[in-house]
């Protein structure tokens, strides 16, 4: 036996770790002061007691096997076990068993050094619990270092951002910047969290595919035990759907108000206009001067244009007198395409329809539904014609229409390879008198009226970018509307 194993046990009395000396019968011969303070027991309650009597029941068997191996193979054994203190608390310990001998004893003895790791294990457990909660929560989470670089993102954050995890880690959250916030906004945020305070605010981020997402962001400083900042913890709550619903509500309320106003305006303008139109016709019949006739013809065209605007206003504002009937959406789409494709502008445009034959008929007004479809198709034709004129190439226009069932809705999708609708214009495209066409080419009421018709059938209409790069209009109608 080497000299190290022959050192007197008294040398371990002031050792910070618990130390036990056991005889081959696994009874305690001696214990140091750390045992008494850690386990909160007296020396008399320890000496000559079985070592396993100090253990948690779940640790007894593996400790017995460790001691047997230690004595039999004269090998050092390391394992983790639980002690039970005098006040009933469990204490996690990392134990080291080794054989030692004494000049005063002919039998081998077992030296046990037990390091209290209760605090460390609790921290590990807390970290594991936090990781499981953070990793599986539906809320996007991120942890950044003091420099603002992300060192952890949970799957929800990865899904929200559209980036891969490796594309985010090591980068600042600015990779998601939408450019919609001022420098002052972010400076105030950094000033708050750098001072060790919690910051809460609404932010707009941009996903990898360019889509804007709105979240409520809470950033909390991560503090060291001894004080000072370690990093920052951020949690997001998705507000995108809430923002969308708020915009839709404001838009719908605005449309209702304009519809009410339109009914009054149409009445007040319609009567004087009818008088003006009658006077123009009288003057046309009573003069032979070419100059006057030409000018009156121009006046007549403008009156006709105003009359069309008034009719559109009235169509939007007054309740429909049409009767709801089971309507074949596919047949309506096909008829609308035939109406539009015979026009002179559409002669070089390819029309493609992909219609789901299994979709059920819907309770709609066929004429009004066709008005919606024709409006969208005509807009697509006009956009393609303008684009072709500006490109002056062999560009060939394409308009596609698709119908399908999505859960409890029938979906009709119109998309083309035209110039598309910008993000700015998509917010205003259903507003009255908004148009991107040249003056005199459109009233800006077609899509406004279409929006009102779709909403009257409890449907929804949205505009976006198509897979062909042009505009995409998606219409939803519920299969089982509540009237």
N, C-alpha and C positions, 0 to 999 in steps of 0.2 A: 504494500500500500504506500502511495507517495505521501510526502510530508503535508501536502495541502489537505489531504483527507484526515490527517491526525491533529489538525489545529483544534484547540479546545472550543467547545460550543459557546463558552462565555464570550468569545470574540464576536459572536453574532447577536449579542444581547441588545446592542444599540443599532442593529441593522434595520433599515427602513422597511424591508420586506418581512413578512411573517416567516419565521423559521422554526421547524420542528425537528426533534431527534426521536426516531422510532426504533423500538427493538424488533426482532424478527416476528414477534406476535402482533405487530402493528399497534402496540400501545405506546403512548407518548412518554418518553423519558424526560424530555426537557422542551421548553418553548421560550422564545424571547419576548421582550416587552411589546413588540409590534403585534404579536398574536393577541395579547390581552387587550390592547387598545382597539385593535381592528374588530375583534370578535366580541368585545365588551363582556369579557368573562374574567374570572379570577384564576390565579395560578393553580389553586387547589382544585378547581373544576376541570383542569386540563391534565395535570400530572397523573399518570397511570390509567388514564382513560383511553379507550379505543379511538384511534385517529378518525375512523369513519363515523364516529358519533358526532363529529363536528360538521359533517358534510350534509348537503341537501340530498334527499333520497335518490334523486335522479343521477347523482354523481358517484354513488357508493360503488357500483359494480365496476365501472371503468377505472376507478382509483385502485381498487383491490387488484385488478389485472395488471395495472402499472407497477404496483409494489412487488407483485410476484415476479414479473419480468425483470425488474431491477435487481432483486436478490438472486434470481436464478442465473441470469446472464451477466450479472455484475455490470449492467449497462445503465447509462443515463437515460431517463425517460422524461418526456415533456408532454404535458396535456393541460387542457383547460377544464376547470371544474367549478362547482358552486359550494361555498361554505354557508352555514346558517348561523348567524350571530346570536348572542344571548338575548337580544331584544326581538328576535324573530325575523330579521331582515336577511335577504339573500345577498351574498357577496361573490361577485365573479372574480376568479383568480387564475393566473397563469402559473402552474405548478411545475417544479423541476425536482425529480427524484434521483438520488445517487447513493451508492453504497459507501459507507465510511467506517473506520475502525478507531478504536481508542486503546491507549496503553493499559487502561484499567479494566477493559472488557474484552473477553476473548471472542464474543459473538459479533457478527457483522451488524451494523446498524444502518438505518436509512435516514439520510438527511433530506428534509423537504423544505424547499424555498418556495414560498407562495407570494406572488406579486398581485396586489389588489388592482384589478382592471375594471372595476365596476363602472367608474365614470367613463372610461374609454369605450366600454361596451354600450353604455347608454347613449353616448354620442354617436356611435356607429349605428345603433338602432334608430335613433332620431334621424340620422342622415338617410338611412334606408327607407324609413317611413316617408320622409320628405320626397325622396326620389320617386317612390312608387306613386305618391299623390301627384307630384308635379308631372311625372311622365304620362300618367293616365287621365289627367284632367282635360276637360274639353276647352278650357281657357288657354290661349297661347301664353307661354311663359318664356322669359329670357333672363339670363344672368350675364352681366358684363363686368369686366375688371375695371380698375380705377381709370384706365385710359379710354374706357368706353367701348372696348372690343368684346364681342360676344364670346363667352366661354361655355355656355350651355343654352340650348333651345330644346323645348319639348316637341313631340310629334305634332301637337296642335299648332304650334308656331310655324313649323315647317309646312304644314298643310295650308295655313293661312297665307303664308308669304309666296308659296309657289316655287321657292328655291329648295335645293337639296341641303341637307344639314352641313355638308362640307363646304358649301358655297356661302354659308352664314358664319360658321365658327371662325374666329380670328378677324372678323370684319366688324365695323361699327354699324349700328342700326341705320345709319344714314344710307345704307344700300337700299333701304325701302322708302327713302325720302320721296315725297310727292311734289315737293316744291310749293305746297299750298300754305306753308307756315313761314312767318318772318324770322329773321335772325334773332330779333328781340324775344320772340316766343321761346326759342330753344335756349337762349342765354339765361332767361329767367328760370327755366327748368333745371339747367346745370347749376345755377347759383343755389337753388333750393336743395338739391340732393347732395351737393358738395359740402353743404353746411350740416349734413346729417339729418335732414328733414325729409318727410314723405311728400311727393309731388303727385297730384292727380290732375289729369286734363284729357280733353278729347283731341285725338290726332287723326290725320288722314295719311295713310301710307299707300304706296304703289306696289302691287304684286309684280312678280317677274313678267307676267303677260301684259302688264300695263294697266290692269284694272285697279281702280281706287277702292280701298277698303277703309272704313271708319271704325275706330275703336276708342273705348275709354281706357286710358293707360294709367296705371298706378305704379310708381317707381319708389321702392323703399331701399334705403342704404343698408348694406350688410356690414355690421360692426364686429370688430375683434373683441375678444373677451377682455383684453387689457385696455381696450379703448382704441379709437381710430377706425378709419374706413377700410374695408376689405374689398368691397365691390358694390354692385347695385343689382337689385332684383326687380324685374318688371313683369307685371301681369296685365293682359289685355282682356277687355270684354267687347265682343263684336257688336258694333252699332250699325253696321251696313244696312241690314234689313230694316232697322228702326228708321234710319235716315231716308231710305227708299220709300217706306210707308208714309213718312211725314211729307215728303215731296209730292207723293201721289195724292195725299189728302188735300194739301194746299192747291195742287193743280185741279183736282176734281171740284173743290169749292169755288175756285176761280172760274172754271168752266160753267158751273151752275149759275154763278152771278152774271157772267157774260151772256149766257143763254136767256136769262130773264130780261136783261137789258136789250138783247137782240130783238126780242119780240116787239118791244116798244119802238125801237128804232125802225124796224122793218115797216111797222104800221105808219109811223110818221113820215118816213121817206117815200113809202110806196104810193101814197095818195098824190102828193105833188108830182112825183115822177110820171104817174099815169097822165096827169094833165099836160105836162111838158111833152110827152110822147104824142099825145093827140094834137097839140099845137104844131109840132114838127110835121106831122103827116098832112095837116091842113095846108101849111105853107108850101110843102113839096108839091101838092096838087094845084096850088094857085099860082105858081111861078114857072116861067120857062127859061130863066137865066141859068146857064150851066154852072157858073161860079157859085151861085146860091145853092143850087141842088147838090153840088159836091160837098159844100160845107155842112149842109143839113144832113147829108149821108153820114158824115163823120160824127155829127151830134147823135144821130140815130144809133150808130155803133156803140157809142159811149153809154147811151141810155140802156141799150141791150146788155152791156156789161154790168151796169149798176143793177139792172133787173135780176141778172143771174146771181149776183152777190146777195140781193135781198131774198131770193128764193132759197139760197143755201142757208141764210140766217133763219128763215122761217122753218125750214126742214129740221134744223138743229133744235130750235127753241120750243116748237110745239109738240105735244104728245102725239105719238103715232096713232093713226086711225086704222092701220093695217091689222089684220088678224094673225095671231100666232098660229102657225101650222107646222107640222113635221116637214122639215126641209132637208133634202139630200145635199149635203155640203159639197160632195165631190162633183155632182151635176152642176151646182152653182158655180164652182171654180172653173169647170170646163167651159161653161157658157160665157163666163166673164173673159176667159182667155180668147175665145173665138171673137167676142165683140171687139177686143183691143187689137188683136193681130191683123184684122182686115184694114186697119188704119194705114194711111200712107207712110207715116213715120216708122211703123213697126215692120215694114216689109223685109228689112234685112236683119231682123232680130230673131234669134232662135228661142222658141218657147218650149220648156221642158216641164212636164207634170209627172209627179210621183205620188199617186193617190192610193191611200189605204182603202181597199174595197170593203174591209170589215168594220169601218167606223159606222156608228148608228146615226140615224136621222135625228135632228135637233129641232126643238120648238123655236122657230125663228120666223122673221118676216123675210121671205125670199128676195123681194125687190130691194129692201134696204141692205141685205147682206151682199147682194150683187153690186150695189152702189159702193160699198166699202172695198170690195175686191177690185172693181174697175178703177176706182180712185188710186189705189196702190199700184196697179199695173200701169196706168197712164203715167204716173210719176216716174216709174222705173224706165218707161220708154223715153220720156222727155230727158231724163238724166243721161241715158245712154246716147241719145242723139246729140246732145250738147257735148258729151265727152268725145264722141267720134269726130265731131266738127273741129274740136280743139286739137286733137291728136293728128288728124289728117294722115292716118295710116290704114292698114288693112284690118284694124281692130273690128271684131265682130261681137255684137252685143248678145247677151244671154240672160234670160229671165227664167227662173225655176220656181215652181210651186209644189209644196209637199203637204200632205195631210197625214195625220197619225193620231192615235189615241195615247195620251199620257196620263196614267192613273184615271181619275174621274173627269178628265177634260178632253175635248177634241182640240187639237193644235193644227193651225194652218200657218205655214211658213212661206213667205215670199222673199226670194233673194236673187241678186243679180251681180253682174261684174262691172257695174257702172262706177261712178266716182265715189259712191258711198255718202254717208252722213257723218260730219265731224262731231266730236264729243260735245262741242259748244252748241251746235245746231240741234243735236238730239234732245237737248233739254227744252227746246222751244218749238219743235217741229209740229206739235199738236195744238199750238196756240193759234187763235184766229188771226188771219191776215199775215201770218208768217210764211214767207216763201223765199226760195233761193233762185227762183226763175227771174228772168228779165222782166222789166215793167211791161204790163200788157199781156204777158204769157200765162199768167195764173193769178187767181184771186187770193190764194193762201187760205182758202176755206175748206178745200177737199178733205184734207186729213183731219181738220178740226171736226167736221161733220162726221167723218168716219169714226173718230174717237167717241163721239157722243152716241152713235148707233151701237158700237161694240159694248160700251158701258151700259146702255139701256137693256141689253140682253145678259147683264151680269158677267160680261166677258172682260178681257184685258188685252191690251195691245202695246207692244214694246218695239223699240227700234234699236238696232245694233249693227255690227259689222259682219258680213256674210263670209262664208268660206271661200268665196270667189273674189273677195276683196271689196265688193260693193256694199249696198245697203241690204239690211235684213229686217223684215217686219214679221213679228211673231204674234199671232192672235190665239187666245185661249177662250173657249166657250165651255161652261160646265155642262156635263151630260144631264145632271139633275138640278137645274136651277130652282130657286125658291121664289115664287111669284106671290 
